[in-house]
Amino acid sequence: MRIRIEADVTIERPTTEVFAVVTDVAHHPDWSGGVERVVDLSDDPVRLGTSWTQFSRILGRLFEVHAKVTALESERSFEFSVDKPTRVKMIWRLQAAPTGTRVFVTAEGNPGLLYGLVRPMVGSLREVLAADLGRLKQRLEAR
């Protein structure tokens, strides 16, 4: 069974600025509530194949997560995969909007045998993703 979680927000800042912050993974802990710290960033700025380790708190449990950039299109999209607690692909798409930038985020994964464990958490994870986008919006619009 495949799990897909989506969220979106409009940020009143130019697409170039939003893309720069979203792809600055070393600073994800500044606005992503679940990411406590990022270490071992292989490339800065990120590019296709960039990898890093981050320590993420997911529903109260700390995970050492390994991530890798799988697709990157300047000012348009940023995709990376993570390996824990289950393999998930994070897809960020940016689109110019009349008042700034529309940001769409999708988390896709196949929890396999963990489906029964993960399924009840989907609603909570959607709330976490929406909260992260809210913090990103607040941070960027405060500039």
Kinemage of the C-alpha trace (Angstrom):
@kinemage 1
@onewidth
@group {chain A} dominant
@subgroup {mainchain}
@vectorlist {calphas} color= white
{ca met a 1} P 0.000 0.000 0.000
{ca arg a 2} L 1.326 3.425 -0.954
{ca ile a 3} L 1.022 6.453 1.317
{ca arg a 4} L 0.815 9.973 -0.093
{ca ile a 5} L 0.639 13.128 2.019
{ca glu a 6} L 0.254 16.558 0.418
{ca ala a 7} L 0.304 20.143 1.624
{ca asp a 8} L 0.674 23.534 -0.014
{ca val a 9} L 1.047 27.189 0.841
{ca thr a 10} L 1.493 30.526 -0.903
{ca ile a 11} L 4.498 32.497 0.304
{ca glu a 12} L 4.700 36.194 -0.493
{ca arg a 13} L 8.324 36.050 -1.631
{ca pro a 14} L 9.958 35.523 -5.041
{ca thr a 15} L 10.434 31.958 -6.257
{ca thr a 16} L 14.239 32.366 -6.295
{ca glu a 17} L 14.248 33.212 -2.594
{ca val a 18} L 11.890 30.378 -1.607
{ca phe a 19} L 13.887 27.850 -3.644
{ca ala a 20} L 17.143 28.980 -2.005
{ca val a 21} L 15.733 28.399 1.487
{ca val a 22} L 14.047 25.076 0.666
{ca thr a 23} L 17.252 23.664 -0.845
{ca asp a 24} L 19.462 24.912 1.997
{ca val a 25} L 19.154 21.597 3.861
{ca ala a 26} L 21.732 22.548 6.488
{ca his a 27} L 19.176 25.088 7.739
{ca his a 28} L 16.060 22.900 7.600
{ca pro a 29} L 16.065 22.730 11.440
{ca asp a 30} L 15.373 26.500 11.413
{ca trp a 31} L 11.825 25.921 10.119
{ca ser a 32} L 11.127 22.171 10.001
{ca gly a 33} L 9.794 21.091 13.381
{ca gly a 34} L 10.822 17.451 13.009
{ca val a 35} L 14.417 18.059 11.893
{ca glu a 36} L 16.638 18.551 14.930
{ca arg a 37} L 19.992 18.740 13.145
{ca val a 38} L 21.709 18.058 9.835
{ca val a 39} L 25.220 16.620 9.608
{ca asp a 40} L 27.505 15.229 6.923
{ca leu a 41} L 26.186 17.377 4.084
{ca ser a 42} L 28.137 16.219 1.011
{ca asp a 43} L 27.579 19.328 -1.152
{ca asp a 44} L 26.620 22.884 -0.399
{ca pro a 45} L 24.770 24.187 -2.317
{ca val a 46} L 22.868 21.005 -3.020
{ca arg a 47} L 22.911 19.360 -6.405
{ca leu a 48} L 21.732 16.077 -7.862
{ca gly a 49} L 23.227 13.313 -5.694
{ca thr a 50} L 23.895 15.479 -2.640
{ca ser a 51} L 23.450 13.405 0.507
{ca trp a 52} L 23.194 14.170 4.203
{ca thr a 53} L 22.306 12.698 7.544
{ca gln a 54} L 19.700 14.364 9.675
{ca phe a 55} L 18.298 13.603 13.067
{ca ser a 56} L 14.523 13.845 12.906
{ca arg a 57} L 11.944 13.508 15.618
{ca ile a 58} L 8.897 11.815 14.143
{ca leu a 59} L 5.898 11.498 16.445
{ca gly a 60} L 8.125 11.633 19.498
{ca arg a 61} L 10.805 9.190 18.344
{ca leu a 62} L 14.291 10.247 17.196
{ca phe a 63} L 15.544 8.747 13.922
{ca glu a 64} L 18.898 9.053 12.196
{ca val a 65} L 17.696 9.647 8.650
{ca his a 66} L 19.826 9.381 5.512
{ca ala a 67} L 18.702 11.598 2.641
{ca lys a 68} L 19.768 12.041 -0.971
{ca val a 69} L 18.742 14.518 -3.685
{ca thr a 70} L 17.088 12.567 -6.497
{ca ala a 71} L 15.887 15.440 -8.729
{ca leu a 72} L 16.569 19.149 -8.894
{ca glu a 73} L 15.340 21.827 -11.285
{ca ser a 74} L 16.394 25.344 -10.385
{ca glu a 75} L 13.568 27.432 -8.941
{ca arg a 76} L 10.979 24.758 -9.850
{ca ser a 77} L 11.464 21.447 -8.051
{ca phe a 78} L 13.523 19.720 -5.385
{ca glu a 79} L 13.191 16.031 -4.588
{ca phe a 80} L 14.982 13.882 -2.073
{ca ser a 81} L 14.523 10.440 -0.583
{ca val a 82} L 14.881 9.384 3.038
{ca asp a 83} L 15.322 5.895 4.451
{ca lys a 84} L 13.660 5.965 7.902
{ca pro a 85} L 11.302 5.174 9.477
{ca thr a 86} L 10.306 3.952 6.009
{ca arg a 87} L 11.503 4.919 2.535
{ca val a 88} L 9.863 8.206 1.590
{ca lys a 89} L 10.334 10.576 -1.310
{ca met a 90} L 9.845 14.270 -0.538
{ca ile a 91} L 8.798 16.282 -3.588
{ca trp a 92} L 8.859 20.088 -3.476
{ca arg a 93} L 7.363 21.977 -6.427
{ca leu a 94} L 7.418 25.755 -6.708
{ca gln a 95} L 5.248 27.848 -8.983
{ca ala a 96} L 5.165 31.600 -9.480
{ca ala a 97} L 1.943 33.099 -8.128
{ca pro a 98} L 0.517 36.630 -8.407
{ca thr a 99} L 1.521 37.374 -4.801
{ca gly a 100} L 4.744 35.351 -4.624
{ca thr a 101} L 5.352 31.608 -4.790
{ca arg a 102} L 2.981 28.669 -4.503
{ca val a 103} L 4.744 25.747 -2.767
{ca phe a 104} L 3.427 22.197 -3.120
{ca val a 105} L 4.950 19.417 -1.013
{ca thr a 106} L 4.260 15.718 -1.405
{ca ala a 107} L 5.583 12.884 0.745
{ca glu a 108} L 5.265 9.489 -0.947
{ca gly a 109} L 6.234 6.143 0.447
{ca asn a 110} L 5.541 2.463 0.545
{ca pro a 111} L 5.722 1.323 4.160
{ca gly a 112} L 5.331 -2.342 3.207
{ca leu a 113} L 5.005 -4.439 6.355
{ca leu a 114} L 4.899 -1.266 8.467
{ca tyr a 115} L 1.635 -0.121 6.812
{ca gly a 116} L -0.525 -1.066 9.794
{ca leu a 117} L 1.793 0.904 12.061
{ca val a 118} L 2.149 3.935 9.772
{ca arg a 119} L -1.459 4.300 8.563
{ca pro a 120} L -2.818 5.737 11.844
{ca met a 121} L -0.037 8.345 11.759
{ca val a 122} L -0.877 9.737 8.302
{ca gly a 123} L -3.190 12.442 9.692
{ca ser a 124} L -0.559 13.523 12.205
{ca leu a 125} L 2.135 13.590 9.531
{ca arg a 126} L -0.087 15.765 7.323
{ca glu a 127} L -0.433 18.216 10.230
{ca val a 128} L 3.346 18.192 10.766
{ca leu a 129} L 3.975 18.939 7.079
{ca ala a 130} L 1.410 21.762 7.087
{ca ala a 131} L 2.987 23.224 10.244
{ca asp a 132} L 6.439 23.112 8.622
{ca leu a 133} L 5.091 25.025 5.615
{ca gly a 134} L 3.538 27.560 7.977
{ca arg a 135} L 6.887 28.112 9.714
{ca leu a 136} L 8.642 28.391 6.324
{ca lys a 137} L 6.083 30.985 5.196
{ca gln a 138} L 6.418 32.962 8.440
{ca arg a 139} L 10.215 32.896 8.265
{ca leu a 140} L 10.392 34.033 4.643
{ca glu a 141} L 7.716 36.708 4.897
{ca ala a 142} L 9.371 38.204 7.991
{ca arg a 143} L 12.435 39.131 5.919
